Amino acid sequence: MSHHVHPYAHRLGILRDWKSRWFADRGQYQDYLKGDILLREFLEKKLRGSHVADIVMERNDKMWKIVIQTARPGLIIGRSGEGAVKLKNDVLSKLARWKMKHPKDIKIDIEEVRSPESNAAIVGQMVAEGLEKRMPFKRVIKQMLEKVMANRDVKGARIELSGRLGGADMSRREFVKAGNIPLQTIRADVDFAREKAYLPYGVIGIQIWIYKGEVFAEKAKTAVAPKVVGAVRS
């Protein structure tokens, strides 16, 4: 029997990098890991609706850098940076509440995602927003698939829903697909994300696959770095 493998984890060290980048001794590892998990869960919950694509963390003994990649940087930064400062204060208060040791220098960078329709995490959030507005699920996923496939760099996409679709008593799975998605090809750039839509009759699970072509060494070297649109530092 074959096994499902997470498309992101399947390409770690080849096309993808770790979302938490740090080195720790045996005594620090547990604290670092716990801090990353709790803080990432807090930020994902707080920034829900801001179309956050990813949260990347880098740290050492002197600095903790949190990079938030979003399609709506203005919502997070706020007027004259007030929102970013408030977010940093909320992070510090949460760390104090959890009684976690952290470096004095905590920096929050906010990067803009230039093509949100080709990012699996943002597409998943858009689908969840449509379902939570009580729109018909088939119309939501078909329209979203058309938007995703309208991008030049997208070669294939699949959107799958599971749960009590349409308020039915029995849960089921529905999906729409366009193009091809080579999951077993390691150099295939497949973006994957899971999301949840919270409805009165239960939770709807959302899975997104977006295939952007194969990545070779030449493309990897000439990759454009994301644009930083805001930063907060203590």
Secondary structure, DSSP 8 states (H G I E B T S, - for coil): ------TTGGGBTTTB--SEE----HHHHHHHHHHHHHHHHHHHHHTTTS-EEEEEEEE-SSEEEEEEEES-HHHHH-GGGHHHHHHHHHHHHHHHHTT----SEEEEEEEE-S-GGG-HHHHHHHHHHHHHTT--HHHHHHHHHHHHHTSTT--EEEEEEEESGGG-SS-EEEEEEEE---TT-TTEEEEEEEEEEEETTEEEEEEEEEEEEE--HHHHHT-----EEEEEE-
